[in-house]
Amino acid sequence: MHNVRLFFEKKDRAKYISHLDMNRCFQRALKRSKLPVWYTQGFNPHMYLTFALPLSLGFESERESVDLRFTEELDLGLAAKRLATCLPAGLRVLELAPPREKPAAIASADYLVIAKTEDPADWAAAFERFVQQERIITQKRSKKKGMVEVDLKPMVHACKVEAGDGEVQVRLNLPAGCSENVNPTLLLDAFEQSAGVTADAVSVLRTRILTADGVDFA
Amino acid sequence: MDSTIEKLLLQVQKPGRYTGGELNAVVKDKDKVDVRFAFCFPDEYQIGMSHLGMKILYGLLNSREDCWCERVFAPWTDMEALMRENGVPLYALESLDPVSDFDIIGFTLQYELSFTNILNMLDLAGVPLRAKDRTELKNLVIAGGPCACNPEPIADFIDLFSLGEGEEITHEIVDLYKQAKLEGWSKQAFLEKAAQIDGVYVPSFYEITYKEDGTIGGITPTHGAPEKVTKRIVKDLNSMYFPEDFVVPFIETVHDRIMLEVMRGCVRGCRFCQAGFIYRPLREKDSALLNGQGVALCESTGYEEISLSSLSTSDYSHLEDLLSDMLPWTERDKVNLSLPSLRIDNFSPELMEKVAKVRKSGLTFAPEAGTQRLRDVINKNISEEEIMNTCRTAFEGGYTSVKLYFMLGLPTETLEDVEGIAETAQRVVDLYYSLPNRPKGKSVSVSVSVSSFVPKPFTPFEFEPQDTRETLRQKQAHLLASLRSKKISLSWHNVNVSFLEGVLARGDRRLCGVIEQAWRRGCHFDSWDECFKIDVWEQVMQELGVDPAFYANRRRSFEEIQPWAHIDFGVSKAFLIRENKKAHEGLTTPNCRQQCSGCAANKLLGGACFA
């Protein structure tokens, strides 16, 4: 049994594949590839697939990962090439490698948020004011306690706002992983509510997944 | 992706069904094809993507270089509302182009309650509903599928119907359309020529007259159209087109698996079953060919399940051979084999062992009626003993849950027959506890599911009155009161739904106005409980002076001209009358393999069914 980590890109129409459907999608792609994937032993054998950090429906990502197991040692370069031909449009294999860290090592993620708006300068200025507040209070749904009040201010590790032509680009670093996770949508919704500003369309791209040391999760 | 569509996607449930881009979806250059074909399934994506016929015709049309076939489904109500609000027309999933850009708009008619969805989809596409209001050749609206056997209730909306199996006739229609388009024919000229293709029915070329009592007086062809249109069949399934790949959806669909069709038609002749008659004659596929197609489809799709489908898979004569071929590689590759539609009387322990090797789930059987008398009336040739033997085999093989399907409202049914359903279920429970080698420490569960019988065209019961809703409700209540064990659970169908289905199934052209009005007042997705509005349907029928009981609850004489009298689906009316009379005498008819009962469907083969 050999653990491997598959890195891939999720873009375009593929961003509408939900997390649950990603699992099925990869199972079928792996089946088509005929790579020797290890199955759980038991009453209902299935492929053992673990996505390190689920991606929200509608987000794109430059680098996602899923862990799986092969029954034998393979040339991972060749295996990646073979798998690349089996994925639907929008999902692109980047690399197949032995895992270095456990998924629990994930601490944060970088996002690029693009807000389409007729008045980029206004939107950018409002957003700057919003993140520079001393506290960014909003409601967050918690599994145990229902809606709870949280302050997002200490969680926005980095934020760079740039107004362009017809759009504003916001680069964010937010906590990610199993101990603390902030979805960019939470921050954007809080902004829209408090500032009363809406964009015509907002897209989110996850650009990097990082460990506590600030290096790429690998 | 188109930004106007994209804007809607994150506001709706399951956007993965509106994006296209699935594996094996076919994308072509629209400027390099002569005919663009929008294959429309008038229900939501998850249902439509489960339909084998659509996969076959999609592959078949796209195998032509001159044609690009795309898929279109009915958007669910949340998406529809946003599309209307934002002026997004109905679009096809491959190109995301509006359906109104297409040459041919084809609908598949799988059940009567999807008729309003056809109107809704045409409207969402911005295409006029009525055939007479579409004057151009472009946007030709065609329809086929089992409900085309009585096309009359939607005759005013459809330009032409393709009757029977589509593998050959669809090519012929597209060929003719291509010629008409390239040579600039008028729509009328095209339809006149098309009406000469065997199996093509152009409803506007038939004049219907009515008698004073409301029944049909006559059906007269015009424009040189044939007096009777006979459905098409594929004589040899082995040389027939079958796709090498299926589009693999992202979201889970109802039947999310490979389907291998082992045969067409059914030898049984259960008198209530429309499929059992309209798909005659029986034709089987070679088992080695099926095995090869199964291997190829697994490779191209990555699916983890194959279902061997047909109307009665245990009647497929080479089933043991096929399973022997398939079991080694499906086990090795961890592909589940499922066999729906098994019959009680030939479910051998050997067969069960083979099925159980792959996966153990619940078992479903359909005794259909609760007493032997009524089972003889409907020609469901199985005995109580066979039901019990099968359940014994299943229980001893480790199964603990059994699902039993029955119908209420069958012709000649009495309350005694209704009690028989409860008694049969009880005997299955008792049987379980009488077995010393039953699964240890587990309790049994028997689910009884009762639907309401709907008389359908081209069956021996096409003359029968459907039970009224009051009668059906009484029978349901009586059945519930007759159940004694907590091990038995009961579910039943909404009688209003069966009633509307009954009206539409044997309706005539005078229902076109009813369907249009019902749709205008918000009826669509009628087969979905949350969307079904019987009060609207009843009100519309009342306002338009249409008596639903005339269609559903009236006994029709053998001499009456049925609305589908000019349509020939193989089985002869003389045969249906013979079978109807035998039903009322409680006499059974042997299956086709035992003895030919002269249904006349063999004329489609040009000889005997079993050479």
Interface residues (C-beta under 8 A of the other chain):
Chain A: D12 R13 A14 Y16 I17 S18 D21 R24 C25 Q27 R28 A29 L30 K31 R32 Y39 N44 P45 L57 G58 C86 P88 A89 G90 A201
Chain B: M1 S3 E6 K7 L9 L10 K14 P15 G16 Y18 T19 G20 G21 E22 L23 V248 F250 I251 E252 C298 E299 S300 T301 G302 Y303 E304 D333 K334 R359
